[in-house]
């Protein structure tokens, strides 16, 4: 009677891809070497367990370590030199390195292997195994094929729970032109993605650029899609509109279009405060491109103007106009255009929320 793990592996061979079936077979025979998955990437095995994996288009171990800081990048060079020497001990070199350490190396190796495996397990390429010596990461990273399958299922469940449309994982990140929320709290990674989003970079591209985990960036992109901070095609849309045809706002406007951190309850967005003050004859003027408010206290950031202060300034400005009405003021009133009704509705919602 086969062991439970072997029986489980045998059941999976008939429903999974050829790559998974080959990994399960190599685990049973305790193979050591490299399993190449076409030109998409490769698994490094030691005794049937995966000790390292790399895939094209996925943030690798080198990029994760270098992006961790100058100290880790400097120590990483010494680790690679030790791995290239026949008598070198790269793991011991990493353990002695003050900017890296064995625990940090193990964490980065695990992230890189799981991200790469997530992409390689679904490949339809024919796997090709070549026996050889074990990878030098074998002492710090060891993952069984069953663990890879469980982790893949767990990651997919987390992605679907955040946002059920998988097209966000491979679509370019396009910042939303308008934010329909009063407050949005973002993590550091979500903020980085939003500030670096453009019309052509996917979450995987930004993960490579920022030196972040590919899965973490995909999960952050799903959250941005759920909060409508990035433009996404409607669910089940068979013909999504290309990103370049959506009328996307420039990337430089992203920090003004969203609030990357928790917003104080008494703060009005810059667009709302600017529209209200600009719509009052003789009131404070909002600079069109600078996002500042000129008043008695000097020039300030419009995004920090409190609601009550804005209303008080508007009331004082209106009183002065009524007390000093003249021909010039009448001309100004005739040239004044009413504010956007949508802006007024957003202002009303903000005031009701603060009440």
QUIQUI-V785123 format. One record per residue. N is the residue number from 1. RES is the residue in one letter. PSI is psi in whole degrees, -180 to 180 (* if undefined). OMEGA is omega as a letter, one per 40 degrees, with the letter a starting at -180 (none if undefined). NEAR is the number of other ideal C-beta (glycine too) atoms within 10 Angstrom. Layout:
# QUIQUI-V785123
n=N res=RES psi=PSI omega=OMEGA near=NEAR
n=N res=RES psi=PSI omega=OMEGA near=NEAR
This chain:
# QUIQUI-V785123
n=1 res=X psi=128 omega=a near=5
n=2 res=X psi=156 omega=i near=10
n=3 res=X psi=157 omega=a near=8
n=4 res=X psi=-42 omega=a near=8
n=5 res=X psi=-39 omega=i near=14
n=6 res=X psi=-40 omega=i near=13
n=7 res=X psi=-41 omega=i near=11
n=8 res=X psi=-41 omega=i near=13
n=9 res=X psi=-41 omega=a near=23
n=10 res=X psi=-36 omega=i near=13
n=11 res=X psi=-31 omega=a near=11
n=12 res=X psi=-23 omega=a near=16
n=13 res=X psi=-31 omega=a near=14
n=14 res=X psi=-14 omega=a near=7
n=15 res=X psi=-13 omega=a near=8
n=16 res=X psi=177 omega=a near=18
n=17 res=X psi=173 omega=i near=16
n=18 res=X psi=-29 omega=i near=14
n=19 res=X psi=-46 omega=i near=23
n=20 res=X psi=-42 omega=i near=23
n=21 res=X psi=-40 omega=i near=18
n=22 res=X psi=-38 omega=i near=21
n=23 res=X psi=-42 omega=i near=32
n=24 res=X psi=-37 omega=i near=23
n=25 res=X psi=-44 omega=i near=16
n=26 res=X psi=-31 omega=i near=23
n=27 res=X psi=-39 omega=a near=20
n=28 res=X psi=-36 omega=a near=14
n=29 res=X psi=-4 omega=i near=9
n=30 res=X psi=43 omega=a near=11
n=31 res=X psi=153 omega=i near=20
n=32 res=X psi=127 omega=a near=19
n=33 res=X psi=-151 omega=a near=17
n=34 res=X psi=129 omega=i near=16
n=35 res=X psi=108 omega=a near=21
n=36 res=X psi=137 omega=a near=17
n=37 res=X psi=81 omega=a near=27
n=38 res=X psi=-137 omega=i near=15
n=39 res=X psi=13 omega=a near=8
n=40 res=X psi=-29 omega=a near=19
n=41 res=X psi=-164 omega=a near=21
n=42 res=X psi=153 omega=i near=21
n=43 res=X psi=137 omega=i near=31
n=44 res=X psi=125 omega=a near=23
n=45 res=X psi=151 omega=i near=28
n=46 res=X psi=112 omega=a near=20
n=47 res=X psi=30 omega=i near=14
n=48 res=X psi=-9 omega=i near=17
n=49 res=X psi=149 omega=i near=23
n=50 res=X psi=122 omega=i near=26
n=51 res=X psi=-15 omega=i near=22
n=52 res=X psi=146 omega=i near=25
n=53 res=X psi=144 omega=i near=30
n=54 res=X psi=140 omega=a near=20
n=55 res=X psi=149 omega=i near=23
n=56 res=X psi=136 omega=i near=13
n=57 res=X psi=6 omega=a near=14
n=58 res=X psi=140 omega=i near=24
n=59 res=X psi=122 omega=a near=26
n=60 res=X psi=-180 omega=a near=21
n=61 res=X psi=-42 omega=a near=22
n=62 res=X psi=-47 omega=a near=15
n=63 res=X psi=-38 omega=i near=18
n=64 res=X psi=-43 omega=a near=22
n=65 res=X psi=-46 omega=a near=25
n=66 res=X psi=-38 omega=a near=15
n=67 res=X psi=-10 omega=a near=16
n=68 res=X psi=-16 omega=i near=18
n=69 res=X psi=164 omega=a near=12
n=70 res=X psi=-34 omega=i near=9
n=71 res=X psi=-45 omega=i near=12
n=72 res=X psi=-38 omega=i near=22
n=73 res=X psi=-40 omega=i near=15
n=74 res=X psi=-43 omega=i near=14
n=75 res=X psi=-30 omega=a near=23
n=76 res=X psi=-35 omega=i near=24
n=77 res=X psi=-41 omega=i near=12
n=78 res=X psi=-34 omega=i near=16
n=79 res=X psi=-43 omega=i near=24
n=80 res=X psi=-37 omega=i near=15
n=81 res=X psi=-40 omega=i near=12
n=82 res=X psi=-35 omega=i near=17
n=83 res=X psi=-26 omega=a near=16
n=84 res=X psi=-20 omega=i near=10
n=85 res=X psi=142 omega=i near=10
n=86 res=X psi=-35 omega=a near=4
n=87 res=X psi=13 omega=a near=5
n=88 res=X psi=156 omega=i near=16
n=89 res=X psi=88 omega=a near=15
n=90 res=X psi=-33 omega=i near=21
n=91 res=X psi=-43 omega=i near=19
n=92 res=X psi=-37 omega=i near=13
n=93 res=X psi=-40 omega=i near=21
n=94 res=X psi=-35 omega=i near=29
n=95 res=X psi=-33 omega=i near=15
n=96 res=X psi=-17 omega=a near=14
n=97 res=X psi=125 omega=a near=20
n=98 res=X psi=-28 omega=a near=9
n=99 res=X psi=-3 omega=a near=16
n=100 res=X psi=-78 omega=a near=24
n=101 res=X psi=154 omega=a near=15
n=102 res=X psi=-41 omega=a near=16
n=103 res=X psi=-42 omega=i near=11
n=104 res=X psi=-39 omega=i near=17
n=105 res=X psi=-41 omega=i near=25
n=106 res=X psi=-40 omega=i near=17
n=107 res=X psi=-46 omega=i near=15
n=108 res=X psi=-41 omega=i near=26
n=109 res=X psi=-38 omega=i near=23
n=110 res=X psi=-44 omega=i near=17
n=111 res=X psi=-48 omega=a near=20
n=112 res=X psi=-42 omega=a near=26
n=113 res=X psi=-42 omega=a near=26
n=114 res=X psi=-39 omega=i near=22
n=115 res=X psi=-44 omega=i near=28
n=116 res=X psi=-42 omega=i near=27
n=117 res=X psi=-35 omega=i near=27
n=118 res=X psi=-33 omega=i near=20
n=119 res=X psi=-34 omega=a near=20
n=120 res=X psi=-28 omega=a near=28
n=121 res=X psi=-26 omega=i near=21
n=122 res=X psi=1 omega=a near=14
n=123 res=X psi=143 omega=i near=17
n=124 res=X psi=4 omega=i near=10
n=125 res=X psi=156 omega=i near=15
n=126 res=X psi=120 omega=a near=11
n=127 res=X psi=150 omega=a near=21
n=128 res=X psi=116 omega=a near=12
n=129 res=X psi=138 omega=i near=17
n=130 res=X psi=122 omega=i near=10
n=131 res=X psi=149 omega=a near=10
n=132 res=X psi=-176 omega=a near=12
n=133 res=X psi=159 omega=a near=11
n=134 res=X psi=151 omega=i near=16
n=135 res=X psi=151 omega=a near=21
n=136 res=X psi=-12 omega=i near=20
n=137 res=X psi=0 omega=a near=24
n=138 res=X psi=-37 omega=a near=19
n=139 res=X psi=-19 omega=a near=16
n=140 res=X psi=-10 omega=a near=20
n=141 res=X psi=125 omega=a near=25
n=142 res=X psi=113 omega=a near=19
n=143 res=X psi=127 omega=i near=19
n=144 res=X psi=156 omega=i near=16
n=145 res=X psi=-36 omega=i near=28
n=146 res=X psi=-39 omega=i near=15
n=147 res=X psi=-38 omega=i near=14
n=148 res=X psi=-41 omega=i near=22
n=149 res=X psi=-41 omega=i near=19
n=150 res=X psi=-40 omega=i near=11
n=151 res=X psi=-37 omega=i near=18
n=152 res=X psi=-43 omega=i near=17
n=153 res=X psi=-40 omega=i near=10
n=154 res=X psi=-40 omega=a near=10
n=155 res=X psi=-41 omega=i near=16
n=156 res=X psi=-37 omega=i near=12
n=157 res=X psi=-40 omega=i near=10
n=158 res=X psi=-41 omega=i near=13
n=159 res=X psi=-45 omega=a near=19
n=160 res=X psi=-32 omega=i near=12
n=161 res=X psi=-34 omega=i near=11
n=162 res=X psi=-42 omega=i near=17
n=163 res=X psi=125 omega=a near=20
n=164 res=X psi=-1 omega=a near=12
n=165 res=X psi=111 omega=a near=19
n=166 res=X psi=-11 omega=i near=13
n=167 res=X psi=-20 omega=i near=13
n=168 res=X psi=-28 omega=a near=23
n=169 res=X psi=-31 omega=a near=18
n=170 res=X psi=0 omega=a near=11
n=171 res=X psi=150 omega=i near=20
n=172 res=X psi=144 omega=i near=19
n=173 res=X psi=118 omega=a near=27
n=174 res=X psi=116 omega=i near=21
n=175 res=X psi=144 omega=i near=24
n=176 res=X psi=143 omega=i near=22
n=177 res=X psi=-35 omega=a near=12
n=178 res=X psi=139 omega=i near=10
n=179 res=X psi=126 omega=a near=19
n=180 res=X psi=27 omega=i near=9
n=181 res=X psi=149 omega=i near=11
n=182 res=X psi=-35 omega=a near=17
n=183 res=X psi=136 omega=i near=13
n=184 res=X psi=126 omega=i near=19
n=185 res=X psi=122 omega=a near=11
n=186 res=X psi=151 omega=i near=20
n=187 res=X psi=173 omega=i near=13
n=188 res=X psi=-42 omega=a near=10
n=189 res=X psi=-40 omega=i near=19
n=190 res=X psi=-39 omega=i near=22
n=191 res=X psi=-42 omega=i near=18
n=192 res=X psi=-43 omega=i near=18
n=193 res=X psi=-44 omega=a near=28
n=194 res=X psi=-39 omega=a near=24
n=195 res=X psi=-26 omega=a near=13
n=196 res=X psi=4 omega=a near=15
n=197 res=X psi=145 omega=i near=25
n=198 res=X psi=-160 omega=a near=16
n=199 res=X psi=-5 omega=a near=16
n=200 res=X psi=-14 omega=a near=11
n=201 res=X psi=126 omega=i near=17
n=202 res=X psi=169 omega=i near=20
n=203 res=X psi=-37 omega=i near=25
n=204 res=X psi=-37 omega=i near=20
n=205 res=X psi=-44 omega=i near=17
n=206 res=X psi=-32 omega=i near=25
n=207 res=X psi=-41 omega=i near=27
n=208 res=X psi=-41 omega=a near=18
n=209 res=X psi=-42 omega=a near=15
n=210 res=X psi=-11 omega=a near=17
n=211 res=X psi=39 omega=a near=14
n=212 res=X psi=164 omega=i near=22
n=213 res=X psi=136 omega=a near=20
n=214 res=X psi=-43 omega=i near=27
n=215 res=X psi=-41 omega=a near=24
n=216 res=X psi=-39 omega=i near=19
n=217 res=X psi=-36 omega=i near=27
n=218 res=X psi=-41 omega=i near=25
n=219 res=X psi=-40 omega=i near=20
n=220 res=X psi=-38 omega=i near=26
n=221 res=X psi=-37 omega=i near=31
n=222 res=X psi=-40 omega=i near=24
n=223 res=X psi=-42 omega=i near=19
n=224 res=X psi=-34 omega=i near=27
n=225 res=X psi=-38 omega=i near=21
n=226 res=X psi=-32 omega=i near=16
n=227 res=X psi=7 omega=i near=18
n=228 res=X psi=32 omega=i near=14
n=229 res=X psi=-13 omega=i near=27
n=230 res=X psi=155 omega=a near=23
n=231 res=X psi=131 omega=i near=22
n=232 res=X psi=147 omega=i near=22
n=233 res=X psi=156 omega=i near=17
n=234 res=X psi=153 omega=i near=8
n=235 res=X psi=142 omega=i near=9
n=236 res=X psi=25 omega=i near=6
n=237 res=X psi=113 omega=a near=11
n=238 res=X psi=-19 omega=a near=5
n=239 res=X psi=77 omega=a near=6
n=240 res=X psi=145 omega=i near=13
n=241 res=X psi=134 omega=i near=12
n=242 res=X psi=148 omega=a near=11
n=243 res=X psi=-34 omega=a near=16
n=244 res=X psi=-10 omega=a near=11
n=245 res=X psi=15 omega=a near=7
n=246 res=X psi=3 omega=a near=15
n=247 res=X psi=54 omega=a near=9
n=248 res=X psi=139 omega=i near=18
n=249 res=X psi=154 omega=i near=16
n=250 res=X psi=154 omega=a near=9
n=251 res=X psi=-32 omega=a near=14
n=252 res=X psi=-18 omega=a near=7
n=253 res=X psi=-2 omega=a near=12
n=254 res=X psi=-47 omega=a near=20
n=255 res=X psi=-27 omega=i near=15
n=256 res=X psi=-18 omega=a near=15
n=257 res=X psi=-19 omega=a near=17
n=258 res=X psi=166 omega=i near=22
n=259 res=X psi=106 omega=a near=20
n=260 res=X psi=-15 omega=a near=18
n=261 res=X psi=179 omega=i near=12
n=262 res=X psi=133 omega=a near=10
n=263 res=X psi=135 omega=i near=16
n=264 res=X psi=146 omega=a near=9
n=265 res=X psi=-25 omega=a near=12
n=266 res=X psi=26 omega=a near=12
n=267 res=X psi=133 omega=i near=18
n=268 res=X psi=140 omega=i near=27
n=269 res=X psi=154 omega=a near=21
n=270 res=X psi=-38 omega=a near=19
n=271 res=X psi=-39 omega=a near=19
n=272 res=X psi=-49 omega=a near=22
n=273 res=X psi=-40 omega=i near=27
n=274 res=X psi=-41 omega=a near=24
n=275 res=X psi=-38 omega=a near=19
n=276 res=X psi=-47 omega=a near=23
n=277 res=X psi=-36 omega=a near=22
n=278 res=X psi=-25 omega=a near=17
n=279 res=X psi=-4 omega=i near=16
n=280 res=X psi=122 omega=a near=19
n=281 res=X psi=127 omega=i near=15
n=282 res=X psi=1 omega=a near=17
n=283 res=X psi=-170 omega=i near=21
n=284 res=X psi=147 omega=a near=23
n=285 res=X psi=137 omega=i near=14
n=286 res=X psi=126 omega=i near=20
n=287 res=X psi=136 omega=a near=13
n=288 res=X psi=-40 omega=a near=8
n=289 res=X psi=-22 omega=a near=5
n=290 res=X psi=-20 omega=a near=11
n=291 res=X psi=37 omega=a near=16
n=292 res=X psi=160 omega=i near=19
n=293 res=X psi=126 omega=i near=27
n=294 res=X psi=123 omega=a near=15
n=295 res=X psi=-162 omega=a near=18
n=296 res=X psi=-33 omega=a near=7
n=297 res=X psi=10 omega=a near=8
n=298 res=X psi=-165 omega=a near=8
n=299 res=X psi=127 omega=a near=11
n=300 res=X psi=164 omega=i near=14
n=301 res=X psi=130 omega=a near=12
n=302 res=X psi=-27 omega=a near=24
n=303 res=X psi=-11 omega=a near=20
n=304 res=X psi=9 omega=a near=14
n=305 res=X psi=121 omega=i near=26
n=306 res=X psi=158 omega=a near=15
n=307 res=X psi=-47 omega=a near=19
n=308 res=X psi=-38 omega=i near=12
n=309 res=X psi=-40 omega=i near=17
n=310 res=X psi=-43 omega=i near=23
n=311 res=X psi=-39 omega=i near=15
n=312 res=X psi=-41 omega=i near=11
n=313 res=X psi=-40 omega=i near=20
n=314 res=X psi=-40 omega=a near=17
n=315 res=X psi=-43 omega=i near=12
n=316 res=X psi=-41 omega=i near=16
n=317 res=X psi=-40 omega=i near=17
n=318 res=X psi=-40 omega=i near=14
n=319 res=X psi=-39 omega=i near=11
n=320 res=X psi=-37 omega=i near=14
n=321 res=X psi=-40 omega=i near=17
n=322 res=X psi=-34 omega=a near=11
n=323 res=X psi=-26 omega=a near=7
n=324 res=X psi=46 omega=i near=10
n=325 res=X psi=136 omega=a near=12
n=326 res=X psi=-178 omega=i near=9
n=327 res=X psi=-39 omega=i near=7
n=328 res=X psi=-38 omega=i near=9
n=329 res=X psi=-38 omega=i near=15
n=330 res=X psi=-41 omega=i near=10
n=331 res=X psi=-39 omega=i near=10
n=332 res=X psi=-38 omega=i near=13
n=333 res=X psi=-38 omega=i near=12
n=334 res=X psi=-30 omega=i near=7
n=335 res=X psi=-5 omega=a near=8
n=336 res=X psi=137 omega=i near=12
n=337 res=X psi=142 omega=a near=6
n=338 res=X psi=151 omega=i near=7
n=339 res=X psi=164 omega=i near=14
n=340 res=X psi=128 omega=i near=12
n=341 res=X psi=-33 omega=i near=8
n=342 res=X psi=-36 omega=i near=10
n=343 res=X psi=-41 omega=i near=16
n=344 res=X psi=-39 omega=i near=15
n=345 res=X psi=-41 omega=i near=10
n=346 res=X psi=-38 omega=i near=20
n=347 res=X psi=-41 omega=i near=20
n=348 res=X psi=-42 omega=i near=10
n=349 res=X psi=-39 omega=i near=12
n=350 res=X psi=-41 omega=i near=18
n=351 res=X psi=-39 omega=i near=14
n=352 res=X psi=-36 omega=i near=8
n=353 res=X psi=-32 omega=i near=11
n=354 res=X psi=-18 omega=a near=14
n=355 res=X psi=* omega=none near=5
